[in-house]
């Protein structure tokens, strides 16, 4: 994969404690994005983040983890590029600033903060069984999520 300013970057955000449906969804989205040459960012941890990273890894893509800790020990085994912030949840702003859009899968308050950053930066965000708030569009399948986010980014990405 050749990375440059035209490389599309998408965050997959969501819960550490996720349902099996959420894990499966995240894996599928990660895999499909990687197959399309998208650089995938997560918070680098477990649950949704690990499932997405595994999908990316198995499809031969690149998974970037924007980590809470400064030592990198919180990275899941599928992260190719760890970014060790030492900032805890404050790293959510860095994660979202680094991407063109986000897909939220389930999630608690950390995911809500990432959704808020995404909306605040006027970037597209989709949700699967996530927060029901204005500005976030629900999707039902990994294919729908990937096709939709890429179209939304394509409409604004130059």
C-alpha positions as CSV (number, residue, x, y, z in Angstrom):
1,X,0.0,0.0,0.0
2,X,1.4,3.4,-1.0
3,X,0.3,6.1,1.4
4,X,0.0,9.7,0.4
5,X,-2.3,12.7,0.9
6,X,-5.0,11.0,-1.2
7,X,-5.2,7.9,1.0
8,X,-8.6,7.7,2.6
9,X,-8.5,7.3,6.4
10,X,-11.4,5.9,8.3
11,X,-11.8,5.4,12.1
12,X,-13.7,2.4,13.5
13,X,-14.7,3.4,17.0
14,X,-16.6,1.4,19.6
15,X,-16.9,-0.5,22.8
16,X,-14.2,-2.6,24.6
17,X,-17.1,-4.7,26.0
18,X,-18.9,-5.5,22.8
19,X,-21.6,-8.0,21.7
20,X,-20.7,-10.8,19.3
21,X,-22.8,-9.0,16.7
22,X,-20.6,-5.9,17.2
23,X,-17.4,-7.9,17.0
24,X,-18.5,-9.5,13.8
25,X,-19.6,-6.2,12.3
26,X,-16.3,-4.5,13.2
27,X,-14.3,-7.4,11.7
28,X,-16.3,-7.2,8.5
29,X,-15.9,-3.4,8.2
30,X,-12.2,-3.5,8.9
31,X,-11.7,-6.2,6.3
32,X,-13.8,-4.5,3.6
33,X,-12.1,-1.1,4.2
34,X,-8.6,-2.7,3.9
35,X,-9.6,-4.5,0.7
36,X,-10.5,-1.0,-0.7
37,X,-7.1,0.4,0.2
38,X,-8.4,2.5,3.1
39,X,-6.1,3.2,6.1
40,X,-8.0,2.2,9.2
41,X,-7.6,3.9,12.6
42,X,-8.9,2.7,15.9
43,X,-8.1,3.3,19.6
44,X,-5.9,0.3,19.4
45,X,-7.4,-1.7,22.3
46,X,-9.7,-4.6,22.7
47,X,-13.3,-5.4,21.7
48,X,-14.5,-3.5,18.6
49,X,-11.0,-2.0,18.1
50,X,-9.3,-5.4,18.1
51,X,-11.9,-7.0,15.8
52,X,-11.6,-4.2,13.3
53,X,-7.8,-4.4,13.4
54,X,-7.9,-8.2,12.9
55,X,-10.1,-7.7,9.8
56,X,-7.7,-5.1,8.4
57,X,-4.7,-7.3,9.2
58,X,-6.2,-10.4,7.6
59,X,-7.0,-8.5,4.4
60,X,-3.4,-7.2,4.2
61,X,-4.2,-3.6,5.1
62,X,-2.7,-1.3,7.7
63,X,-4.3,-0.7,11.1
64,X,-3.2,2.4,13.0
65,X,-3.9,2.4,16.8
66,X,-4.1,5.8,18.6
67,X,-3.3,4.4,22.1
68,X,-4.2,5.7,25.5
69,X,-0.9,4.7,27.1
70,X,2.7,6.0,26.5
71,X,4.3,2.6,26.5
72,X,2.3,0.9,23.7
73,X,1.3,-2.1,25.9
74,X,-2.4,-1.4,25.4
75,X,-2.1,-2.1,21.7
76,X,-3.9,-5.2,20.4
77,X,-1.9,-7.7,18.5
78,X,-3.2,-6.6,15.1
79,X,-2.0,-3.0,15.2
80,X,0.6,-2.3,12.6
81,X,1.3,1.4,13.5
82,X,1.0,2.3,17.2
83,X,0.7,5.9,18.2
84,X,1.5,6.1,21.9
85,X,-0.1,9.2,23.3
86,X,0.0,8.8,27.0
87,X,-3.2,10.9,27.0
88,X,-5.9,8.4,28.1
89,X,-9.3,9.2,26.6
90,X,-8.0,12.7,25.6
91,X,-6.5,10.9,22.6
92,X,-10.0,10.6,21.1
93,X,-9.6,14.1,19.5
94,X,-6.3,13.1,17.9
95,X,-7.9,9.9,16.5
96,X,-10.7,11.8,14.9
97,X,-8.5,14.6,13.6
98,X,-6.5,12.0,11.8
99,X,-9.3,10.6,9.7
100,X,-11.8,11.6,7.0
101,X,-14.8,9.9,8.7
102,X,-15.8,7.4,11.3
103,X,-17.9,4.3,11.8
104,X,-19.2,3.9,15.3
105,X,-20.1,0.3,16.4
106,X,-22.0,0.1,19.7
107,X,-20.0,2.0,22.3
108,X,-20.3,3.8,25.6
109,X,-19.3,7.4,26.6
110,X,-15.8,7.2,25.0
111,X,-17.4,6.4,21.7
112,X,-19.9,9.2,22.2
113,X,-17.0,11.6,22.7
114,X,-15.5,10.4,19.4
115,X,-18.8,10.8,17.6
116,X,-19.0,14.4,19.0
117,X,-15.5,15.2,17.8
118,X,-16.4,13.7,14.3
119,X,-19.6,15.8,14.1
120,X,-17.9,18.9,15.5
121,X,-15.2,18.6,12.8
122,X,-18.0,18.2,10.2
123,X,-16.8,14.8,9.2
124,X,-19.2,12.0,8.2
125,X,-20.1,9.4,10.9
126,X,-22.2,6.2,10.7
127,X,-23.4,4.0,13.4
128,X,-24.2,0.4,14.0
129,X,-26.2,-0.2,17.2
130,X,-24.6,3.0,18.5
131,X,-25.8,6.3,19.8
132,X,-29.1,7.7,18.3
133,X,-28.3,11.3,18.0
134,X,-28.7,13.9,15.2
135,X,-26.0,13.7,12.6
136,X,-25.2,10.0,12.9
137,X,-26.8,7.7,10.3
138,X,-27.5,4.1,11.1
139,X,-26.3,1.2,9.0
140,X,-27.1,-2.5,9.1
141,X,-24.4,-4.3,7.4
142,X,-20.6,-4.0,7.0
143,X,-21.0,-3.6,3.2
144,X,-23.5,-0.8,3.7
145,X,-21.2,0.9,6.2
146,X,-18.2,0.8,3.9
147,X,-20.0,1.8,0.8
148,X,-21.8,4.7,2.6
149,X,-18.7,6.1,4.4
150,X,-16.6,6.0,1.2
151,X,-19.3,7.8,-0.7
152,X,-19.7,10.4,2.0
153,X,-16.0,11.0,2.2
154,X,-15.7,11.0,-1.6
155,X,-18.3,13.8,-1.7
156,X,-16.1,15.9,0.5
157,X,-12.5,14.5,0.0
158,X,-10.3,16.4,-2.4
